[in-house]
Amino acid sequence: MVIDLRSDTVTLPTSGMREAMMNARLGDDVFGEDPEVNALEKECAELLGMEAAVFCPSGTMTNQIGIRILTQPYDEVICYKGAHIYRYEGGGIAGNSLASVRLLEGNRGRLTADEIAVNINNAQDPHQPITSLVALENTVVREAGSYYRLEEIAVISSFARSKGLKMHLDGARLFHALTETGDAAGDYGNYFDTISICLSKGLGAPVGSVLLCSKALEPKARRMRKALGGGMRQAGFLAAAGRYALKHHIKRLKEDHQRARILGDTLGKASWVQSIMPVDTNIVIFTLNDSVSPQQFLQKLAEFDIKALAFGPQQIRMVTHLDFDDAKLERTVQVVKKMIL
């Protein structure tokens, strides 16, 4: 039994999801004629309280489209210094939007209006790029799945818009945050110009993300999707998987969080662990003692058919997901308790 905790992207479609995929109605999505894609986009827009939605192959693409249609070349984007849009999207902001980035410290990746306020450039100063966009991430992948509450987002959005700034949300794991806060997904549309949600992480679909936006922005978003190579033609198979995930896999996310906390508690007691971040959702990040390298740890873990991910100097990440059940949790806990490094 191989236990893969490298990411929640490693899940395989459930039998119910496979059945939904095989029964999908198909058409050409670039012509707007795929029934499953159209249904998915409509459902997502309604779910998040937005006017329109655009189905794309990846969360990187939806983030990059969102940033591109909200900025102009030589603008500046404000985000957390470890944000996915900056750290893990191949320099896309520079390449796709010709924009620079103002990196903020945040509190475990969560920004505040006060921190944003002192980082807005003077638009009349030609030496500085024009600050035009605030990008938040919920949950924050580099901070062990820390999350915003909607009341915090409301304050940031109100301030940003009072300064003429747009708002983008990288909501790759938004439903993990909502599982913890109990906030209404439909209220999110009030505070952002664009929202990216991922179907292939915690929700367990094989491929796909959705960009939410206004009707006015939708043509621009679809044009950018085409320019980036994101037109997928008969994409109904994938859209059907996403629709199934939204219907069946959101409520069960609490199970992933519970297992992550048990795993985190166990790791926190291991002699070879120096520290562990608070486990807020489904991501566990811990720091090894200096005497143990990440490579040594991962090699030892592999002897027990368990996979994890090196996530920085001395750091290891584990992510719980749809395919990590109680049996695999118990196996991992026992290995951690017995492991000597």
Phi and psi restraints in degrees (value plus and minus 20) as a CYANA .aco file:
   2 VAL   PHI    -107.2   -67.2
   2 VAL   PSI     110.8   150.8
   3 ILE   PHI    -131.8   -91.8
   3 ILE   PSI      93.7   133.7
   4 ASP   PHI    -128.0   -88.0
   4 ASP   PSI      88.1   128.1
   5 LEU   PHI    -133.1   -93.1
   5 LEU   PSI      -1.9    38.1
   6 ARG   PHI     -86.0   -46.0
   6 ARG   PSI     -56.6   -16.6
   7 SER   PHI    -185.4  -145.4
   7 SER   PSI     142.8   182.8
   8 ASP   PHI    -106.4   -66.4
   8 ASP   PSI      -9.6    30.4
   9 THR   PHI    -107.4   -67.4
   9 THR   PSI     -24.4    15.6
  10 VAL   PHI    -108.5   -68.5
  10 VAL   PSI     -20.2    19.8
  11 THR   PHI     -86.2   -46.2
  11 THR   PSI     133.0   173.0
  12 LEU   PHI    -127.9   -87.9
  12 LEU   PSI     130.1   170.1
  13 PRO   PHI     -79.3   -39.3
  13 PRO   PSI     119.6   159.6
  14 THR   PHI     -91.7   -51.7
  14 THR   PSI     148.6   188.6
  15 SER   PHI     -80.9   -40.9
  15 SER   PSI     -59.3   -19.3
  16 GLY   PHI     -85.0   -45.0
  16 GLY   PSI     -58.1   -18.1
  17 MET   PHI     -88.6   -48.6
  17 MET   PSI     -60.6   -20.6
  18 ARG   PHI     -81.1   -41.1
  18 ARG   PSI     -60.8   -20.8
  19 GLU   PHI     -83.6   -43.6
  19 GLU   PSI     -62.6   -22.6
  20 ALA   PHI     -82.2   -42.2
  20 ALA   PSI     -58.4   -18.4
  21 MET   PHI     -85.7   -45.7
  21 MET   PSI     -63.8   -23.8
  22 MET   PHI     -89.9   -49.9
  22 MET   PSI     -42.9    -2.9
  23 ASN   PHI    -116.7   -76.7
  23 ASN   PSI     -11.7    28.3
  24 ALA   PHI     -85.1   -45.1
  24 ALA   PSI     121.5   161.5
  25 ARG   PHI    -103.7   -63.7
  25 ARG   PSI     117.5   157.5
  26 LEU   PHI    -141.0  -101.0
  26 LEU   PSI     132.7   172.7
  27 GLY   PHI    -183.6  -143.6
  27 GLY   PSI    -193.1  -153.1
  28 ASP   PHI    -114.5   -74.5
  28 ASP   PSI      88.6   128.6
  29 ASP   PHI     -88.5   -48.5
  29 ASP   PSI     -51.3   -11.3
  30 VAL   PHI     -83.9   -43.9
  30 VAL   PSI     -49.4    -9.4
  31 PHE   PHI    -107.0   -67.0
  31 PHE   PSI     -18.2    21.8
  32 GLY   PHI      54.5    94.5
  32 GLY   PSI       5.2    45.2
  33 GLU   PHI    -135.5   -95.5
  33 GLU   PSI      -5.6    34.4
  34 ASP   PHI    -112.6   -72.6
  34 ASP   PSI      94.2   134.2
  35 PRO   PHI     -80.7   -40.7
  35 PRO   PSI     -59.0   -19.0
  36 GLU   PHI     -89.4   -49.4
  36 GLU   PSI     -61.0   -21.0
  37 VAL   PHI     -84.2   -44.2
  37 VAL   PSI     -64.6   -24.6
  38 ASN   PHI     -80.4   -40.4
  38 ASN   PSI     -60.6   -20.6
  39 ALA   PHI     -87.3   -47.3
  39 ALA   PSI     -62.0   -22.0
  40 LEU   PHI     -81.2   -41.2
  40 LEU   PSI     -66.4   -26.4
  41 GLU   PHI     -82.7   -42.7
  41 GLU   PSI     -61.4   -21.4
  42 LYS   PHI     -83.8   -43.8
  42 LYS   PSI     -63.5   -23.5
  43 GLU   PHI     -85.3   -45.3
  43 GLU   PSI     -60.6   -20.6
  44 CYS   PHI     -87.5   -47.5
  44 CYS   PSI     -61.8   -21.8
  45 ALA   PHI     -80.7   -40.7
  45 ALA   PSI     -64.9   -24.9
  46 GLU   PHI     -85.4   -45.4
  46 GLU   PSI     -59.3   -19.3
  47 LEU   PHI     -83.7   -43.7
  47 LEU   PSI     -59.5   -19.5
  48 LEU   PHI    -116.7   -76.7
  48 LEU   PSI     -18.0    22.0
  49 GLY   PHI      50.0    90.0
  49 GLY   PSI      15.4    55.4
  50 MET   PHI    -137.7   -97.7
  50 MET   PSI     146.6   186.6
  51 GLU   PHI    -103.8   -63.8
  51 GLU   PSI     -52.8   -12.8
  52 ALA   PHI    -163.7  -123.7
  52 ALA   PSI     142.8   182.8
  53 ALA   PHI    -167.3  -127.3
  53 ALA   PSI     129.7   169.7
  54 VAL   PHI    -152.6  -112.6
  54 VAL   PSI      99.6   139.6
  55 PHE   PHI    -100.2   -60.2
  55 PHE   PSI     110.4   150.4
  56 CYS   PHI    -153.3  -113.3
  56 CYS   PSI     144.6   184.6
  57 PRO   PHI     -88.0   -48.0
  57 PRO   PSI     -51.5   -11.5
  58 SER   PHI    -167.2  -127.2
  58 SER   PSI     142.3   182.3
  59 GLY   PHI     -89.5   -49.5
  59 GLY   PSI     -51.3   -11.3
  60 THR   PHI     -80.2   -40.2
  60 THR   PSI     -63.1   -23.1
  61 MET   PHI     -85.7   -45.7
  61 MET   PSI     -64.6   -24.6
  62 THR   PHI     -84.6   -44.6
  62 THR   PSI     -58.5   -18.5
  63 ASN   PHI     -83.2   -43.2
  63 ASN   PSI     -66.3   -26.3
  64 GLN   PHI     -87.2   -47.2
  64 GLN   PSI     -56.1   -16.1
  65 ILE   PHI     -85.7   -45.7
  65 ILE   PSI     -64.7   -24.7
  66 GLY   PHI     -78.1   -38.1
  66 GLY   PSI     -65.8   -25.8
  67 ILE   PHI     -85.7   -45.7
  67 ILE   PSI     -61.6   -21.6
  68 ARG   PHI     -83.1   -43.1
  68 ARG   PSI     -61.7   -21.7
  69 ILE   PHI    -101.9   -61.9
  69 ILE   PSI     -26.2    13.8
  70 LEU   PHI    -126.8   -86.8
  70 LEU   PSI     -22.5    17.5
  71 THR   PHI    -149.0  -109.0
  71 THR   PSI     148.8   188.8
  72 GLN   PHI    -140.9  -100.9
  72 GLN   PSI     135.8   175.8
  73 PRO   PHI     -72.5   -32.5
  73 PRO   PSI     120.9   160.9
  74 TYR   PHI      58.2    98.2
  74 TYR   PSI     -14.5    25.5
  75 ASP   PHI     -96.7   -56.7
  75 ASP   PSI     156.3   196.3
  76 GLU   PHI    -150.5  -110.5
  76 GLU   PSI     119.8   159.8
  77 VAL   PHI    -127.5   -87.5
  77 VAL   PSI     110.0   150.0
  78 ILE   PHI    -113.7   -73.7
  78 ILE   PSI     108.7   148.7
  79 CYS   PHI    -176.5  -136.5
  79 CYS   PSI     151.5   191.5
  80 TYR   PHI     -86.2   -46.2
  80 TYR   PSI     124.9   164.9
  81 LYS   PHI     -83.9   -43.9
  81 LYS   PSI     -42.3    -2.3
  82 GLY   PHI    -125.8   -85.8
  82 GLY   PSI      -4.0    36.0
  83 ALA   PHI     -80.0   -40.0
  83 ALA   PSI     124.7   164.7
  84 HIS   PHI     -78.0   -38.0
  84 HIS   PSI     -59.9   -19.9
  85 ILE   PHI     -82.2   -42.2
  85 ILE   PSI     -43.1    -3.1
  86 TYR   PHI    -118.9   -78.9
  86 TYR   PSI     -64.0   -24.0
  87 ARG   PHI    -104.4   -64.4
  87 ARG   PSI     -50.3   -10.3
  88 TYR   PHI    -148.9  -108.9
  88 TYR   PSI       3.5    43.5
  89 GLU   PHI    -145.4  -105.4
  89 GLU   PSI      13.1    53.1
  90 GLY   PHI      42.1    82.1
  90 GLY   PSI       8.8    48.8
  91 GLY   PHI      51.5    91.5
  91 GLY   PSI       4.5    44.5
  92 GLY   PHI     -81.4   -41.4
  92 GLY   PSI     -54.5   -14.5
  93 ILE   PHI     -82.1   -42.1
  93 ILE   PSI     -63.1   -23.1
  94 ALA   PHI     -88.8   -48.8
  94 ALA   PSI     -63.8   -23.8
  95 GLY   PHI     -96.0   -56.0
  95 GLY   PSI     -61.0   -21.0
  96 ASN   PHI    -107.9   -67.9
  96 ASN   PSI     -56.0   -16.0
  97 SER   PHI    -130.6   -90.6
  97 SER   PSI     -28.6    11.4
  98 LEU   PHI      34.6    74.6
  98 LEU   PSI      17.6    57.6
  99 ALA   PHI    -134.6   -94.6
  99 ALA   PSI     134.6   174.6
 100 SER   PHI    -116.7   -76.7
 100 SER   PSI     153.6   193.6
 101 VAL   PHI    -151.1  -111.1
 101 VAL   PSI     113.0   153.0
 102 ARG   PHI    -122.6   -82.6
 102 ARG   PSI      95.1   135.1
 103 LEU   PHI    -116.5   -76.5
 103 LEU   PSI     105.6   145.6
 104 LEU   PHI    -130.6   -90.6
 104 LEU   PSI     135.6   175.6
 105 GLU   PHI     -91.0   -51.0
 105 GLU   PSI     -70.3   -30.3
 106 GLY   PHI      47.6    87.6
 106 GLY   PSI     155.6   195.6
 107 ASN   PHI    -130.6   -90.6
 107 ASN   PSI      79.5   119.5
 108 ARG   PHI      31.9    71.9
 108 ARG   PSI      24.1    64.1
 109 GLY   PHI      67.3   107.3
 109 GLY   PSI     -26.5    13.5
 110 ARG   PHI    -117.2   -77.2
 110 ARG   PSI     102.5   142.5
 111 LEU   PHI    -105.6   -65.6
 111 LEU   PSI     144.5   184.5
 112 THR   PHI    -147.7  -107.7
 112 THR   PSI     142.2   182.2
 113 ALA   PHI     -81.6   -41.6
 113 ALA   PSI     -58.2   -18.2
 114 ASP   PHI     -82.5   -42.5
 114 ASP   PSI     -62.0   -22.0
 115 GLU   PHI     -88.2   -48.2
 115 GLU   PSI     -57.8   -17.8
 116 ILE   PHI     -85.9   -45.9
 116 ILE   PSI     -59.7   -19.7
 117 ALA   PHI     -76.7   -36.7
 117 ALA   PSI     -59.8   -19.8
 118 VAL   PHI    -106.5   -66.5
 118 VAL   PSI     -14.0    26.0
 119 ASN   PHI    -141.3  -101.3
 119 ASN   PSI      -3.6    36.4
 120 ILE   PHI    -111.7   -71.7
 120 ILE   PSI     104.0   144.0
 121 ASN   PHI     -93.0   -53.0
 121 ASN   PSI     136.4   176.4
 122 ASN   PHI     -96.4   -56.4
 122 ASN   PSI      91.6   131.6
 123 ALA   PHI     -84.4   -44.4
 123 ALA   PSI     -37.3     2.7
 124 GLN   PHI    -109.4   -69.4
 124 GLN   PSI     -25.4    14.6
 125 ASP   PHI    -114.8   -74.8
 125 ASP   PSI      91.6   131.6
 126 PRO   PHI     -88.5   -48.5
 126 PRO   PSI     -31.5     8.5
 127 HIS   PHI     -95.6   -55.6
 127 HIS   PSI     -38.9     1.1
 128 GLN   PHI    -133.7   -93.7
 128 GLN   PSI     126.5   166.5
 129 PRO   PHI     -87.8   -47.8
 129 PRO   PSI     137.5   177.5
 130 ILE   PHI    -104.1   -64.1
 130 ILE   PSI     100.9   140.9
 131 THR   PHI     -90.0   -50.0
 131 THR   PSI     102.0   142.0
 132 SER   PHI    -150.6  -110.6
 132 SER   PSI     -35.3     4.7
 133 LEU   PHI    -165.7  -125.7
 133 LEU   PSI     117.4   157.4
 134 VAL   PHI    -129.9   -89.9
 134 VAL   PSI     105.5   145.5
 135 ALA   PHI    -135.7   -95.7
 135 ALA   PSI     101.1   141.1
 136 LEU   PHI    -125.7   -85.7
 136 LEU   PSI     138.9   178.9
 137 GLU   PHI    -147.3  -107.3
 137 GLU   PSI     109.0   149.0
 138 ASN   PHI    -166.5  -126.5
 138 ASN   PSI      88.0   128.0
 139 THR   PHI    -100.5   -60.5
 139 THR   PSI     149.4   189.4
 140 VAL   PHI    -114.7   -74.7
 140 VAL   PSI      91.8   131.8
 141 VAL   PHI     -85.5   -45.5
 141 VAL   PSI     -57.4   -17.4
 142 ARG   PHI     -98.9   -58.9
 142 ARG   PSI     -27.7    12.3
 143 GLU   PHI    -136.7   -96.7
 143 GLU   PSI      17.7    57.7
 144 ALA   PHI      38.0    78.0
 144 ALA   PSI      18.7    58.7
 145 GLY   PHI      52.8    92.8
 145 GLY   PSI       9.5    49.5
 146 SER   PHI     -82.7   -42.7
 146 SER   PSI     136.4   176.4
 147 TYR   PHI    -162.0  -122.0
 147 TYR   PSI     136.9   176.9
 148 TYR   PHI    -110.6   -70.6
 148 TYR   PSI     128.3   168.3
 149 ARG   PHI    -111.9   -71.9
 149 ARG   PSI     131.6   171.6
 150 LEU   PHI     -81.1   -41.1
 150 LEU   PSI     -52.4   -12.4
 151 GLU   PHI     -84.7   -44.7
 151 GLU   PSI     -52.6   -12.6
 152 GLU   PHI     -90.2   -50.2
 152 GLU   PSI     -61.5   -21.5
 153 ILE   PHI     -84.0   -44.0
 153 ILE   PSI     -59.4   -19.4
 154 ALA   PHI     -78.9   -38.9
 154 ALA   PSI     -61.2   -21.2
 155 VAL   PHI     -85.4   -45.4
 155 VAL   PSI     -64.9   -24.9
 156 ILE   PHI     -82.9   -42.9
 156 ILE   PSI     -65.9   -25.9
 157 SER   PHI     -82.9   -42.9
 157 SER   PSI     -64.2   -24.2
 158 SER   PHI     -80.9   -40.9
 158 SER   PSI     -64.0   -24.0
 159 PHE   PHI     -85.6   -45.6
 159 PHE   PSI     -67.9   -27.9
 160 ALA   PHI     -78.3   -38.3
 160 ALA   PSI     -65.4   -25.4
 161 ARG   PHI     -89.7   -49.7
 161 ARG   PSI     -47.7    -7.7
 162 SER   PHI     -87.2   -47.2
 162 SER   PSI     -40.6    -0.6
 163 LYS   PHI    -121.0   -81.0
 163 LYS   PSI     -11.8    28.2
 164 GLY   PHI      58.6    98.6
 164 GLY   PSI      -1.8    38.2
 165 LEU   PHI    -114.8   -74.8
 165 LEU   PSI     126.6   166.6
 166 LYS   PHI    -106.7   -66.7
 166 LYS   PSI     145.4   185.4
 167 MET   PHI    -148.3  -108.3
 167 MET   PSI     107.1   147.1
 168 HIS   PHI    -141.3  -101.3
 168 HIS   PSI     122.2   162.2
 169 LEU   PHI    -139.2   -99.2
 169 LEU   PSI     101.9   141.9
 170 ASP   PHI    -106.3   -66.3
 170 ASP   PSI      74.8   114.8
 171 GLY   PHI    -123.7   -83.7
 171 GLY   PSI      23.5    63.5
 172 ALA   PHI     -72.4   -32.4
 172 ALA   PSI     -59.7   -19.7
 173 ARG   PHI    -140.2  -100.2
 173 ARG   PSI      18.6    58.6
 174 LEU   PHI     -77.5   -37.5
 174 LEU   PSI     -58.9   -18.9
 175 PHE   PHI     -89.9   -49.9
 175 PHE   PSI     -42.2    -2.2
 176 HIS   PHI     -86.3   -46.3
 176 HIS   PSI     -62.9   -22.9
 177 ALA   PHI     -82.8   -42.8
 177 ALA   PSI     -64.9   -24.9
 178 LEU   PHI     -84.3   -44.3
 178 LEU   PSI     -51.7   -11.7
 179 THR   PHI     -81.2   -41.2
 179 THR   PSI     -55.1   -15.1
 180 GLU   PHI    -105.2   -65.2
 180 GLU   PSI     -59.5   -19.5
 181 THR   PHI    -105.3   -65.3
 181 THR   PSI     -48.4    -8.4
 182 GLY   PHI      56.3    96.3
 182 GLY   PSI     -14.0    26.0
 183 ASP   PHI     -84.8   -44.8
 183 ASP   PSI     134.3   174.3
 184 ALA   PHI    -101.7   -61.7
 184 ALA   PSI     105.9   145.9
 185 ALA   PHI     -77.7   -37.7
 185 ALA   PSI     -57.3   -17.3
 186 GLY   PHI     -84.9   -44.9
 186 GLY   PSI     -36.0     4.0
 187 ASP   PHI    -101.1   -61.1
 187 ASP   PSI     -36.6     3.4
 188 TYR   PHI     -83.6   -43.6
 188 TYR   PSI     -52.7   -12.7
 189 GLY   PHI     -81.3   -41.3
 189 GLY   PSI     -38.5     1.5
 190 ASN   PHI     -92.6   -52.6
 190 ASN   PSI     -39.2     0.8
 191 TYR   PHI    -137.3   -97.3
 191 TYR   PSI     -22.7    17.3
 192 PHE   PHI    -152.4  -112.4
 192 PHE   PSI     130.3   170.3
 193 ASP   PHI    -105.7   -65.7
 193 ASP   PSI     -53.8   -13.8
 194 THR   PHI    -160.1  -120.1
 194 THR   PSI     123.9   163.9
 195 ILE   PHI    -153.5  -113.5
 195 ILE   PSI     112.9   152.9
 196 SER   PHI    -129.0   -89.0
 196 SER   PSI     107.4   147.4
 197 ILE   PHI    -142.9  -102.9
 197 ILE   PSI     125.9   165.9
 198 CYS   PHI    -129.0   -89.0
 198 CYS   PSI     115.1   155.1
 199 LEU   PHI    -117.9   -77.9
 199 LEU   PSI     -34.2     5.8
 200 SER   PHI    -123.3   -83.3
 200 SER   PSI     -10.9    29.1
 201 LYS   PHI    -121.5   -81.5
 201 LYS   PSI    -130.8   -90.8
 202 GLY   PHI     -79.9   -39.9
 202 GLY   PSI     -45.3    -5.3
 203 LEU   PHI    -102.8   -62.8
 203 LEU   PSI     -32.5     7.5
 204 GLY   PHI      64.1   104.1
 204 GLY   PSI     -11.7    28.3
 205 ALA   PHI     -94.8   -54.8
 205 ALA   PSI     134.4   174.4
 206 PRO   PHI     -92.5   -52.5
 206 PRO   PSI     -52.2   -12.2
 207 VAL   PHI    -172.4  -132.4
 207 VAL   PSI     125.7   165.7
 208 GLY   PHI     104.1   144.1
 208 GLY   PSI     121.5   161.5
 209 SER   PHI    -159.3  -119.3
 209 SER   PSI     143.7   183.7
 210 VAL   PHI    -150.3  -110.3
 210 VAL   PSI     113.4   153.4
 211 LEU   PHI    -120.7   -80.7
 211 LEU   PSI     105.5   145.5
 212 LEU   PHI    -120.3   -80.3
 212 LEU   PSI     120.0   160.0
 213 CYS   PHI    -181.1  -141.1
 213 CYS   PSI    -194.0  -154.0
 214 SER   PHI    -104.1   -64.1
 214 SER   PSI     144.4   184.4
 215 LYS   PHI     -80.6   -40.6
 215 LYS   PSI     -54.6   -14.6
 216 ALA   PHI     -86.2   -46.2
 216 ALA   PSI     -53.9   -13.9
 217 LEU   PHI    -106.6   -66.6
 217 LEU   PSI     -36.4     3.6
 218 GLU   PHI     -77.0   -37.0
 218 GLU   PSI     -66.4   -26.4
 219 PRO   PHI     -79.2   -39.2
 219 PRO   PSI     -58.6   -18.6
 220 LYS   PHI     -84.9   -44.9
 220 LYS   PSI     -61.2   -21.2
 221 ALA   PHI     -84.0   -44.0
 221 ALA   PSI     -62.4   -22.4
 222 ARG   PHI     -88.5   -48.5
 222 ARG   PSI     -55.6   -15.6
 223 ARG   PHI     -84.1   -44.1
 223 ARG   PSI     -63.0   -23.0
 224 MET   PHI     -88.7   -48.7
 224 MET   PSI     -56.3   -16.3
 225 ARG   PHI     -78.9   -38.9
 225 ARG   PSI     -63.5   -23.5
 226 LYS   PHI     -83.6   -43.6
 226 LYS   PSI     -64.2   -24.2
 227 ALA   PHI     -83.5   -43.5
 227 ALA   PSI     -51.8   -11.8
 228 LEU   PHI    -108.6   -68.6
 228 LEU   PSI     -17.6    22.4
 229 GLY   PHI      62.2   102.2
 229 GLY   PSI       6.4    46.4
 230 GLY   PHI    -117.4   -77.4
 230 GLY   PSI     -13.1    26.9
 231 GLY   PHI     -96.4   -56.4
 231 GLY   PSI      97.7   137.7
 232 MET   PHI    -127.4   -87.4
 232 MET   PSI     -11.8    28.2
 233 ARG   PHI      35.3    75.3
 233 ARG   PSI    -138.6   -98.6
 234 GLN   PHI     -96.4   -56.4
 234 GLN   PSI      53.0    93.0
 235 ALA   PHI    -111.4   -71.4
 235 ALA   PSI     -12.3    27.7
 236 GLY   PHI     -79.8   -39.8
 236 GLY   PSI     -50.9   -10.9
 237 PHE   PHI     -77.3   -37.3
 237 PHE   PSI     -66.3   -26.3
 238 LEU   PHI     -92.9   -52.9
 238 LEU   PSI     -58.5   -18.5
 239 ALA   PHI     -83.8   -43.8
 239 ALA   PSI     -57.5   -17.5
 240 ALA   PHI     -83.2   -43.2
 240 ALA   PSI     -58.0   -18.0
 241 ALA   PHI     -83.5   -43.5
 241 ALA   PSI     -61.2   -21.2
 242 GLY   PHI     -85.3   -45.3
 242 GLY   PSI     -60.8   -20.8
 243 ARG   PHI     -83.2   -43.2
 243 ARG   PSI     -61.3   -21.3
 244 TYR   PHI     -82.9   -42.9
 244 TYR   PSI     -62.9   -22.9
 245 ALA   PHI     -81.3   -41.3
 245 ALA   PSI     -64.5   -24.5
 246 LEU   PHI     -82.5   -42.5
 246 LEU   PSI     -54.1   -14.1
 247 LYS   PHI     -99.9   -59.9
 247 LYS   PSI     -55.0   -15.0
 248 HIS   PHI    -134.5   -94.5
 248 HIS   PSI     -37.2     2.8
 249 HIS   PHI    -133.5   -93.5
 249 HIS   PSI     -20.0    20.0
 250 ILE   PHI     -96.4   -56.4
 250 ILE   PSI     -67.2   -27.2
 251 LYS   PHI     -82.6   -42.6
 251 LYS   PSI     -48.7    -8.7
 252 ARG   PHI    -101.2   -61.2
 252 ARG   PSI     -24.0    16.0
 253 LEU   PHI     -79.5   -39.5
 253 LEU   PSI     -48.4    -8.4
 254 LYS   PHI     -80.2   -40.2
 254 LYS   PSI     -49.2    -9.2
 255 GLU   PHI     -85.1   -45.1
 255 GLU   PSI     -61.6   -21.6
 256 ASP   PHI     -82.3   -42.3
 256 ASP   PSI     -59.7   -19.7
 257 HIS   PHI     -86.1   -46.1
 257 HIS   PSI     -62.0   -22.0
 258 GLN   PHI     -83.1   -43.1
 258 GLN   PSI     -63.1   -23.1
 259 ARG   PHI     -87.0   -47.0
 259 ARG   PSI     -57.6   -17.6
 260 ALA   PHI     -82.7   -42.7
 260 ALA   PSI     -59.0   -19.0
 261 ARG   PHI     -88.5   -48.5
 261 ARG   PSI     -59.0   -19.0
 262 ILE   PHI     -82.9   -42.9
 262 ILE   PSI     -64.7   -24.7
 263 LEU   PHI     -82.3   -42.3
 263 LEU   PSI     -62.6   -22.6
 264 GLY   PHI     -83.6   -43.6
 264 GLY   PSI     -62.2   -22.2
 265 ASP   PHI     -80.4   -40.4
 265 ASP   PSI     -60.8   -20.8
 266 THR   PHI     -87.4   -47.4
 266 THR   PSI     -65.9   -25.9
 267 LEU   PHI     -83.6   -43.6
 267 LEU   PSI     -57.0   -17.0
 268 GLY   PHI     -81.4   -41.4
 268 GLY   PSI     -40.1    -0.1
 269 LYS   PHI    -116.4   -76.4
 269 LYS   PSI     -25.9    14.1
 270 ALA   PHI     -92.4   -52.4
 270 ALA   PSI     118.5   158.5
 271 SER   PHI     -85.9   -45.9
 271 SER   PSI     -44.5    -4.5
 272 TRP   PHI    -113.2   -73.2
 272 TRP   PSI     -15.1    24.9
 273 VAL   PHI    -121.2   -81.2
 273 VAL   PSI     103.1   143.1
 274 GLN   PHI     -99.1   -59.1
 274 GLN   PSI     -63.8   -23.8
 275 SER   PHI    -178.6  -138.6
 275 SER   PSI     142.1   182.1
 276 ILE   PHI    -160.9  -120.9
 276 ILE   PSI     118.3   158.3
 277 MET   PHI     -91.6   -51.6
 277 MET   PSI     133.9   173.9
 278 PRO   PHI     -75.6   -35.6
 278 PRO   PSI     116.2   156.2
 279 VAL   PHI    -114.9   -74.9
 279 VAL   PSI      79.9   119.9
 280 ASP   PHI    -111.1   -71.1
 280 ASP   PSI     -53.3   -13.3
 281 THR   PHI    -156.4  -116.4
 281 THR   PSI    -132.3   -92.3
 282 ASN   PHI    -133.1   -93.1
 282 ASN   PSI      -7.4    32.6
 283 ILE   PHI    -134.8   -94.8
 283 ILE   PSI     109.2   149.2
 284 VAL   PHI    -135.5   -95.5
 284 VAL   PSI      99.7   139.7
 285 ILE   PHI    -144.6  -104.6
 285 ILE   PSI     106.5   146.5
 286 PHE   PHI    -156.7  -116.7
 286 PHE   PSI     138.2   178.2
 287 THR   PHI    -129.4   -89.4
 287 THR   PSI     109.0   149.0
 288 LEU   PHI     -99.7   -59.7
 288 LEU   PSI     134.9   174.9
 289 ASN   PHI     -79.8   -39.8
 289 ASN   PSI     134.3   174.3
 290 ASP   PHI     -81.7   -41.7
 290 ASP   PSI     -42.2    -2.2
 291 SER   PHI     -96.5   -56.5
 291 SER   PSI     -30.1     9.9
 292 VAL   PHI    -143.0  -103.0
 292 VAL   PSI     104.7   144.7
 293 SER   PHI    -106.5   -66.5
 293 SER   PSI     134.7   174.7
 294 PRO   PHI     -75.8   -35.8
 294 PRO   PSI     -57.6   -17.6
 295 GLN   PHI     -84.3   -44.3
 295 GLN   PSI     -62.3   -22.3
 296 GLN   PHI     -82.0   -42.0
 296 GLN   PSI     -63.6   -23.6
 297 PHE   PHI     -84.1   -44.1
 297 PHE   PSI     -67.0   -27.0
 298 LEU   PHI     -84.9   -44.9
 298 LEU   PSI     -56.1   -16.1
 299 GLN   PHI     -85.4   -45.4
 299 GLN   PSI     -62.1   -22.1
 300 LYS   PHI     -84.9   -44.9
 300 LYS   PSI     -62.1   -22.1
 301 LEU   PHI     -82.8   -42.8
 301 LEU   PSI     -58.4   -18.4
 302 ALA   PHI     -83.4   -43.4
 302 ALA   PSI     -45.9    -5.9
 303 GLU   PHI     -83.3   -43.3
 303 GLU   PSI     -41.4    -1.4
 304 PHE   PHI    -124.8   -84.8
 304 PHE   PSI      -5.5    34.5
 305 ASP   PHI      41.2    81.2
 305 ASP   PSI      17.9    57.9
 306 ILE   PHI    -139.2   -99.2
 306 ILE   PSI     113.2   153.2
 307 LYS   PHI    -132.9   -92.9
 307 LYS   PSI     117.6   157.6
 308 ALA   PHI    -158.1  -118.1
 308 ALA   PSI    -193.2  -153.2
 309 LEU   PHI    -152.1  -112.1
 309 LEU   PSI     110.7   150.7
 310 ALA   PHI     -89.0   -49.0
 310 ALA   PSI     111.6   151.6
 311 PHE   PHI    -148.0  -108.0
 311 PHE   PSI       0.5    40.5
 312 GLY   PHI     122.1   162.1
 312 GLY   PSI     155.2   195.2
 313 PRO   PHI     -74.6   -34.6
 313 PRO   PSI      93.3   133.3
 314 GLN   PHI      49.2    89.2
 314 GLN   PSI     -14.1    25.9
 315 GLN   PHI    -122.6   -82.6
 315 GLN   PSI     125.3   165.3
 316 ILE   PHI    -147.1  -107.1
 316 ILE   PSI     120.6   160.6
 317 ARG   PHI    -137.8   -97.8
 317 ARG   PSI     118.7   158.7
 318 MET   PHI    -148.8  -108.8
 318 MET   PSI     118.8   158.8
 319 VAL   PHI    -148.8  -108.8
 319 VAL   PSI     104.2   144.2
 320 THR   PHI    -104.3   -64.3
 320 THR   PSI     135.7   175.7
 321 HIS   PHI    -183.1  -143.1
 321 HIS   PSI    -195.0  -155.0
 322 LEU   PHI     -76.0   -36.0
 322 LEU   PSI     -55.5   -15.5
 323 ASP   PHI    -114.3   -74.3
 323 ASP   PSI     -14.3    25.7
 324 PHE   PHI    -125.6   -85.6
 324 PHE   PSI      74.6   114.6
 325 ASP   PHI    -115.5   -75.5
 325 ASP   PSI    -193.2  -153.2
 326 ASP   PHI     -83.6   -43.6
 326 ASP   PSI     -56.5   -16.5
 327 ALA   PHI     -84.2   -44.2
 327 ALA   PSI     -62.6   -22.6
 328 LYS   PHI     -90.4   -50.4
 328 LYS   PSI     -54.3   -14.3
 329 LEU   PHI     -82.1   -42.1
 329 LEU   PSI     -68.1   -28.1
 330 GLU   PHI     -81.3   -41.3
 330 GLU   PSI     -61.8   -21.8
 331 ARG   PHI     -81.2   -41.2
 331 ARG   PSI     -65.8   -25.8
 332 THR   PHI     -85.2   -45.2
 332 THR   PSI     -62.5   -22.5
 333 VAL   PHI     -80.0   -40.0
 333 VAL   PSI     -64.0   -24.0
 334 GLN   PHI     -85.1   -45.1
 334 GLN   PSI     -59.6   -19.6
 335 VAL   PHI     -83.2   -43.2
 335 VAL   PSI     -65.9   -25.9
 336 VAL   PHI     -80.0   -40.0
 336 VAL   PSI     -62.8   -22.8
 337 LYS   PHI     -85.5   -45.5
 337 LYS   PSI     -52.7   -12.7
 338 LYS   PHI    -114.6   -74.6
 338 LYS   PSI     -32.7     7.3
 339 MET   PHI     -88.8   -48.8
 339 MET   PSI     112.4   152.4
 340 ILE   PHI    -138.8   -98.8
 340 ILE   PSI     105.1   145.1
